[in-house]
């Protein structure tokens, strides 16, 4: 048998011959195209997959909606508030909800709904500034403690433990007694009491990364501490830290409201959820609407950030469940 005939018997086309056809039982002949491959589906991007999982989680979706409402109302408060939050109308004092005043009025006739919106703006400002500053300082001090010499690690740990040994309220009382209540002092108190928490977390993760193979290889190649910390350590610690920071937002908002309720935070007449609650407590027998108007947004904001933070933790770093 000649070579060309043998090639046809084995299903291999000879030079110049047409492509062979594949015939299955009960099917039409199909022409096999040389080099044709089945297209493989592209993998779904990680961010898109995380968003799908977040939207599929009922509590995560509720948290996302509540956080979005809080951010929108706080950022747009000057434009959506129906009245000036400090405008006084004594004739309408301690009024209940109505078409003119959706959440009623306080003891001075000020529109409670407008004050709640501007109070959310103050809460957002305190949370943004305090958590940002706490993250930056905590990351810097934590990486220095974890990567630096032993004496520096011990000194920073002693500093962290000393600051954490003071209760937040007692520290706030001492600080306000010396300087007086103000928004800046509230932010400073939260920063000072939050830095040790982030610093200890970053220190622990830096210590675990310090002896990994890729860090040792970088050091063997002559990389300095600044490059190692900035290029290799920081990207590995910033993700879990941002998730923890999102879960700390309700804690910060509650601290600000509590200090303002005690008269140690934002000074009147600046609107704050803590000030609204304090006024409502003083006049609760005359009108309960102040307590309701000041408490409901605080509860919803706390639940929203808590649900969203827990959902993000479960999606992007489930290992944090064992450390929290």
C-alpha positions in Angstrom: 0.0 0.0 0.0 1.4 3.4 -0.9 2.1 6.2 1.6 -0.7 8.5 0.4 -3.2 5.7 0.7 -2.1 4.8 4.2 -2.5 8.5 5.2 -6.1 8.5 4.0 -6.9 5.3 5.9 -5.7 6.9 9.1 -7.7 10.0 8.6 -4.7 12.3 7.8 -5.1 14.5 4.7 -2.4 14.4 2.1 -0.8 17.5 0.6 -3.3 19.3 -1.5 -6.3 17.3 -0.3 -9.4 18.9 1.2 -10.0 18.9 5.0 -11.6 15.6 6.3 -15.1 15.4 7.6 -16.3 13.9 10.9 -19.5 11.9 10.7 -21.2 10.8 13.9 -24.1 8.4 14.3 -27.3 10.1 13.3 -25.5 13.5 12.7 -24.6 15.6 9.7 -21.0 15.7 8.5 -18.9 18.5 10.1 -15.9 19.9 8.5 -12.9 20.0 11.0 -11.0 23.3 10.5 -7.3 22.9 11.1 -6.1 24.9 14.2 -9.6 25.6 15.4 -9.9 25.8 19.2 -12.9 26.2 21.5 -13.0 29.7 23.1 -12.6 29.5 26.9 -14.7 31.8 29.0 -12.7 34.7 30.5 -12.3 34.6 34.3 -14.5 37.0 36.2 -12.6 40.0 37.7 -12.1 39.7 41.4 -13.7 43.0 42.2 -16.8 42.2 40.1 -17.0 38.8 41.8 -16.7 40.5 45.2 -19.5 42.9 44.3 -21.8 40.1 43.2 -21.2 38.3 46.5 -21.9 41.5 48.4 -25.1 42.1 46.6 -26.1 38.5 47.2 -25.7 38.8 51.0 -28.9 40.2 52.5 -27.2 41.9 55.4 -24.4 43.2 53.2 -27.0 44.7 50.8 -28.9 46.3 53.7 -25.6 47.7 55.1 -24.6 49.1 51.7 -28.0 50.9 51.3 -27.8 52.4 54.8 -24.2 53.5 54.4 -25.1 55.1 51.0 -28.1 56.9 52.5 -25.9 58.2 55.4 -23.2 59.4 53.0 -25.6 61.0 50.6 -27.6 62.8 53.4 -24.4 64.0 55.1 -22.7 65.3 51.9 -25.9 66.9 50.5 -27.2 68.3 53.8 -26.7 72.0 52.9 -28.8 71.5 49.8 -31.6 69.1 51.0 -32.2 70.5 54.5 -35.4 72.5 54.3 -34.3 75.1 57.0 -31.3 76.6 58.5 -30.3 74.2 61.3 -29.8 77.2 63.7 -32.9 79.2 62.7 -35.0 79.9 65.8 -38.8 80.1 65.8 -40.0 80.2 69.4 -43.7 80.0 68.4 -43.2 76.5 66.9 -41.1 75.1 69.8 -41.4 71.4 70.8 -43.7 70.8 67.9 -44.5 67.3 66.6 -43.9 66.0 63.0 -45.9 67.9 60.3 -45.7 68.8 56.7 -43.8 72.0 57.6 -41.4 70.2 60.0 -41.0 66.5 59.1 -39.3 65.5 62.5 -40.8 68.3 64.6 -39.0 71.1 66.3 -36.8 71.4 69.4 -37.1 73.7 72.5 -36.0 76.7 70.5 -38.3 76.0 67.5 -35.4 74.8 65.3 -36.3 72.3 62.6 -35.1 68.9 63.9 -34.9 67.2 60.5 -32.5 69.9 59.3 -30.4 69.5 62.4 -30.3 65.7 62.0 -29.0 66.1 58.5 -26.3 68.6 59.6 -25.5 66.4 62.6 -24.7 63.5 60.1 -22.4 65.9 58.4 -20.5 66.4 61.6 -20.4 62.7 62.3 -19.0 62.0 58.8 -16.4 64.7 59.3 -15.2 63.3 62.6 -15.2 59.7 61.3 -13.3 60.6 58.1 -10.6 62.7 59.8 -10.0 60.5 62.9 -9.9 57.2 61.1 -7.7 58.5 58.3 -5.2 59.9 60.8 -5.4 56.8 63.0 -4.7 54.6 60.0 -1.7 56.6 58.8 -0.1 56.8 62.3 -1.0 53.2 63.2 0.6 51.9 59.9 3.8 53.9 60.4 4.3 53.0 64.1 3.2 49.3 63.6 5.7 48.8 60.7 8.4 50.4 62.7 7.7 48.2 65.7 7.5 45.0 63.6 10.5 45.6 61.4 12.7 47.8 63.6 15.2 46.7 66.3 14.0 45.0 69.5 14.4 48.1 71.7 12.2 50.1 69.4 9.5 47.4 69.4 9.5 47.3 73.2 9.3 51.1 73.4 6.3 51.3 71.0 4.5 48.4 72.7 4.9 50.2 76.0 3.4 53.3 74.4 0.5 51.4 73.0 -0.3 49.7 76.3 0.0 52.9 78.2 -2.5 54.7 76.0 -4.9 51.8 75.9 -4.9 51.6 79.7 -6.8 54.8 80.0 -10.6 54.5 79.4 -11.8 56.7 76.5 -14.3 58.6 78.6 -11.7 59.3 81.4 -9.1 60.4 78.9 -11.7 62.7 77.2 -12.7 64.2 80.6 -9.1 65.0 81.3 -8.4 66.4 77.9 -11.5 68.6 77.7 -10.9 69.9 81.2 -7.5 71.3 80.0 -8.5 72.6 76.6 -12.3 72.9 76.5 -14.8 71.1 74.3 -14.4 71.4 70.5 -14.7 69.3 67.4 -10.9 69.3 67.0 -10.5 67.9 70.5 -13.0 65.1 69.7 -11.0 64.1 66.7 -7.8 64.2 68.6 -9.2 62.0 71.4 -10.4 59.4 68.9 -7.0 59.4 67.1 -5.0 59.0 70.3 -7.1 56.1 71.5 -7.4 54.3 68.1 -3.7 54.4 67.0 -2.6 51.6 69.4 -5.3 49.3 68.0 -4.1 49.7 64.4 -0.5 49.8 65.4 -0.7 46.4 67.1 -2.4 44.8 64.2 0.2 46.1 61.7 3.0 45.1 64.0 1.8 41.5 64.2 1.4 41.2 60.4 4.8 42.8 59.8 6.5 40.3 62.2 4.9 37.5 60.3 6.0 38.9 56.9 9.5 39.8 58.1 10.7 36.2 57.8 9.0 35.2 54.6 11.1 34.1 51.6 10.4 37.0 49.4 11.4 39.5 52.1 14.6 37.6 52.8 15.4 37.5 49.1 14.9 41.3 48.8 17.2 41.8 51.7 19.8 39.5 50.2 19.6 41.6 47.0 20.4 44.7 48.9 16.9 46.3 49.3 16.7 48.8 52.1 14.0 48.9 54.8 12.1 51.8 53.1 11.7 49.8 49.9 10.8 46.5 51.7 8.2 48.2 54.0 6.7 50.4 51.2 6.7 47.9 48.3 6.2 44.5 50.0 4.9 44.9 53.6 2.4 47.8 53.1 0.3 46.2 50.3 -0.1 43.0 52.4 -1.3 44.8 55.5 -3.5 47.6 54.1 -6.4 45.4 52.9 -7.4 43.8 56.2 -6.8 47.1 57.9 -9.2 48.9 55.6 -11.9 46.3 56.4 -11.3 46.8 60.2 -11.4 50.6 59.7 -14.9 50.4 58.0 -16.1 48.4 61.0 -14.7 51.1 63.4 -16.8 53.9 61.8 -19.9 53.2 63.9 -17.6 53.1 67.0 -16.2 56.6 66.1 -19.7 58.0 65.4 -20.9 56.6 68.7 -18.0 58.1 70.6 -18.6 61.5 69.1 -22.3 61.4 69.9 -21.6 60.2 73.4 -19.1 63.0 74.1 -21.4 65.6 72.6 -24.3 64.2 74.8 -22.1 64.7 77.9 -21.2 68.2 76.8 -17.6 67.3 76.0 -17.8 67.3 72.2 -19.3 69.6 69.7 -20.4 73.0 71.2 -23.9 74.3 70.7 -25.4 75.6 68.5 -23.6 73.3 66.1 -25.9 70.4 65.2 -24.8 67.0 66.4 -26.7 63.8 67.1 -25.3 63.9 70.6 -26.6 67.4 71.2 -30.0 66.5 69.8 -30.2 63.5 72.1 -29.2 65.7 75.1 -31.9 68.2 74.3 -34.4 65.5 73.8 -33.6 63.9 77.1 -34.1 67.3 78.9 -37.5 67.7 77.3 -38.6 64.1 76.9 -41.8 64.7 78.9 -42.8 67.6 76.7 -42.0 66.0 73.3 -40.4 62.5 72.6 -39.6 63.4 69.0 -36.2 64.8 69.7 -35.0 61.6 71.2 -36.4 59.6 68.3 -35.0 61.9 65.7 -31.5 61.8 67.3 -31.5 58.1 68.1 -32.8 56.6 64.9 -30.1 57.9 62.5 -27.4 56.8 65.0 -28.8 53.3 65.2 -29.2 53.0 61.4 -25.7 54.3 60.8 -24.2 51.9 63.3 -26.1 48.9 61.8 -25.2 49.9 58.3 -21.5 50.1 58.8 -21.5 47.0 60.9 -23.4 44.9 58.3 -21.2 46.3 55.5 -17.9 45.8 57.3 -18.8 42.2 58.3 -19.8 41.4 54.7 -16.6 42.8 53.3 -14.6 40.9 55.9 -16.3 37.6 54.9 -15.8 38.2 51.2 -12.2 39.5 51.1 -10.5 38.1 54.2 -12.4 35.3 56.0 -9.4 34.7 58.2 -10.2 37.8 60.2 -13.2 36.0 61.7 -10.7 34.2 64.0 -8.9 37.3 65.0 -11.9 39.6 65.8 
